[in-house]
Amino acid sequence: MNEYRKKKKFLEIPRYGGGKEEFRKFIAENLRYPKEALEAGVEGKVLVEYEIDDNGFVHNPRVLNGIGYGCDEEAVRVISLLRFKKVKNRGMRLRVTTKTNINFKLSATKLQYTITYKQEAKKPQVPEKPAKEKPVTYEYTIRL
């Protein structure tokens, strides 16, 4: 007998290529801690809601629960960069609304940048002695 398995879901929803681990990796690689949040030592979660169309593009990202100090804007920026797998749903176009938490956590060891300047004493430039040039002479002959 030939058995046909029915799909469990009527409509497929867009998924991120590579799964949850790749999704987290993408966010971690592209997330930049805002300068204001670093200076203030702000940590927390930003909840972002957004729509994904059938082509995998993100639309209308908005912050539902933010922490401020530039973290909300950064979370929206990173979510806008996401691209999901394209889905085909029997010719039906759809938009899926989903939510994602973006974690802002300072590392245990704060990054410290040290800039050192090293000044080397330059040897004074001694102008090279030009090769002795032949003296320029002029000769005039006057005939009367």
N, C-alpha and C positions, 0 to 999 in steps of 0.2 A: 504494500500500500504506500501511496505517496502522500505524506502528511505535509501540509503547509503550516508553518508556524506564523501566527499573527504577531505583529509588533505589539508590545505591551503599551506603547504610547501612540496615540493618534498623531500627534504633532511632535516633531523633533525640535529641540531647542538648541541654539548655538552653544558650543562648548569651546573652551580654550584649547588650542592644539598642544598636546603634551600633558594635559591633565592638571591637577591641582598643584603638583610640585613645580611644573614649569610656570604656572600662573604666579606662584609665590616668588619664584626666582626672578621673573620679569619685574615684578613690583620692587623687589629688593635691589635689583641692579639699576633701576631708573628713578628710584625715590631719592630726592635730595633733601636733607634736613634743612629747613629754612633758617636763615641767619638769626632772625628775631627769636625763634624758638630755642636755638642753641644758646643764645645769650641769656635768655630767661630760664633755661633749664626745663622747658616744658616737655612733658611726655603724655601719651594717651592714645586713644583710638578715635579715628574719624570714620563715621559711617556714611558711605556714599551710595546713593541710589542712582541707577542709570538704566537706559534702554539699549537693547542690542537688536539691530534689524536682521533680516534674513541673510544679508551679505556679510555679517560679522562686524559691522561698524558700530561704535558706541555713540549714542545720542543723549542729549539732555542730562548730563551728570549733575547732580546736586547734592549738597551736604545735608544730611538729616540730623546728625549729631556731631558737632565740631568742637575743637579745642582752641581755635584761634592761633594767633602769632604766625600766620602764614601757612600753617599746616593744612588748613581746609583747602586753600588754593592749590597747594602742592598735591594733595590727594586727588582733586579734580583733574589736575594736569596729567597725572600718571594714569588715571582711569581712562582719560581721553586717548591715550596712546595705545590702548589695548586693541587687538584685532582677533576676533573669534573665527572659528571655522564656519564656512558658508554651509547653509542647510537647504535642502529641497523638501518641501512639504506639499507634494501633489499640486504644484503651481500656486499654492497659497502664500501670500506675503504676510509676514507677521513681525511683531516687535515684542520682545520679552523684557520685562522689567525685573531687575535683580538688584541685590544690595551686597556691598563688600565692605568689610572693616579694613582700614589701613592703619597699621600700628606705627606709632612714632615712639621709639625708645632710644634713649641715649646709651651709648656703650659704657661699660663699667670703667674703662680707662678712657679718659677724655683725650681727644686728639690734641697734640701739642705740636705746633710748628715752630721751629727755630730757624731763623735766618741768620747766617753768619757771613760777614764780609771779610774778605781777605785782600789786603792791599799789599801788593808787591812793590818793592822799591825798584823803580826803573833806572837803568843805567843812563846817565846823561848822554844824550846823543852828541857825539863829537862830529862836527861836519868833516866829511872826508876831504882830504886835501886834493884839490883838482890837479890833474896832470898838468905839468908845465906846458903852457901854450906858447907857441912861437909869437914873439912880439910882432905886432902889426906895424909895418913900415910902408911909407909911401915915397915914391920917387917921382920927382918932377923934372922934366927936361924942357928948357926954354931955348928955342932957336931964334936967332936974330938975323 
